[in-house]
Amino acid sequence: MRQRGVVVSRQNGLARVRMVRCAGCKGEADCPFALDLKGEKAQPIEIDAANPMGAAAGSIVQVESDPDAVLTGVLIVYLLPLVLMLVGMGIARLLAMARGWGEVAPVLAGGGLGLLLWFGVIKVHDKRFQEDYRIVAIEGECVDEP
């Protein structure tokens, strides 16, 4: 996935890039919600990106992230909690039926335990789920940036 941004600073082969995440246009220049270099249209975020092209501060750049990492992140954030919650609810329902308990409270507790397990997975693997960015093109210089 490519996005546009402005290099704020660089150090040790990395560049700090200010950009606006725009899911609809991906930062294309003709989009009314694209990156406004003065930061007036949206609250930008800053990321660290590998800088193999040697982009200087003030450069307008295209930043790319690994599509596999993005897809993995989407699956972990959206699909995994649903699966763990449903599995927890199913196990709790089977256990409740075998023991003769009521159905509602154990099923809710099982779903909650599934979500707690998801939080544990996120906590343990936090660093592994971070996106890696790299600068792939320099579009030009921004004269308005300080």
N, C-alpha and C positions, 0 to 999 in steps of 0.2 A: 504494500500500500504506500503510495507516494503522497506527500503533503508539502506545501510551501511554507517557508519560514525565513526569518532574518537571524543571522549569526550575531549574538550579543557579545560573546567573548570566546577565546580559544586558549587551550592549555593542554600540553602533553598529548597531542594527537587527537584530542576531543574538542568539540565545539559546543557551546551552549547556544541552542537555537530556540528562539521565541516563535511560536506558531499558534494558530487557531485550528482546532479540530472541527472540520466541517464535513459531516458524513455525506451530505447530498452532492456537493460539488468537488470535494477533495482539494479545495484551495485553488481552483482554477481562476484565472485572472478576470474573466467576464462574469463571474458569479457575484451578485450583490452582497453576499455574505462572506466573500473571500477575505483573506488577510488584509486588513487595513494597516499599513505600516506604522501609523501613529497610534494604533491600539484603540481607536475610537468605536469600532463596530462591535467588538467582543472582547471578553477578558482572555488574553492569551495565556498559554501555558509555556513553560520552558523545559526542554529536555536536553540531555547530553547525547551527542551523536558522534560517531567516529568521523574523523575529518581527513580522509585520504587525499582529497583534492586541495587541501590547504586553504580553505575559504577563510577570509579575513573578517574581522568584526565589521558589520554593516553590509555584508554580502547577502543578497537574496538567493536562497538555495532551495533545492528540492531534497527532501529527506525521505528515505525509504526504510520501512520496517519489514522484517521477514514475515511473509504471509502465513507460514506454518505456525509461527509464534502467535500471530493474531488469532488464527483459528483455534489453536490450543487454548488460548485465554478465553475465548468466547465459550468454548465447550465447558471449561472449568467453572466459569462464572454463571452460566445460564443452565447448562444441562446437568452437570454433576449434582447440584443441590436438589434438583427435582428427582433425579434417580435415587439418591441416598434417602430422601424423604419418603418416597414411595416404597422403597425396600424396607425401611424402618417401620413404616405403617403395616406392610404386609406381614413382616415377622411378628410384630406386636399383635396383629389380629389372629394369626395362627396360634400364638402362645395363649392369647386370651380365650380362644375357643377351646383349646385343649384343657385349660385350667377351670373353665366355667365362669370366667370373669365377664363383666360387661364389655361391650365392644368399643364404645366411644372413647373413654378415658385412656385405655391402653393404646389405641390407634393414634390418638393425638400425642401421647408420650413417645411412641415409636417414631413418629414423624419429627418430633422435636429432637430426639436423639440422633436421627439421620442428619438433621441440619447442624447439630453440634459437631458431628463427625466431619462434615464439610468444612466448618470453621477450623477444625484441627488440621485438615489437609492443607488449607490455605496458609495457616500459620507456619506449619512445618516446611512447606515448599515456597515460601514467600519470595525469596531471591530468585528462584528458578523460573518464576512466572513473569519476570520483568522483560519488557520488550527491548530489543537491541536495535538502535537506529544507526544509519550511516548516511552521509551526504553523498548524493549520486550526481548532482548537477549544480552548477553555479549559474544563476540567471542574470545577475547583474549586481550593481552596487546601489545601496539605498543612501541617498544623500541627506534624507531627513532624520535618520537615526543618529542619536548622540554617540 
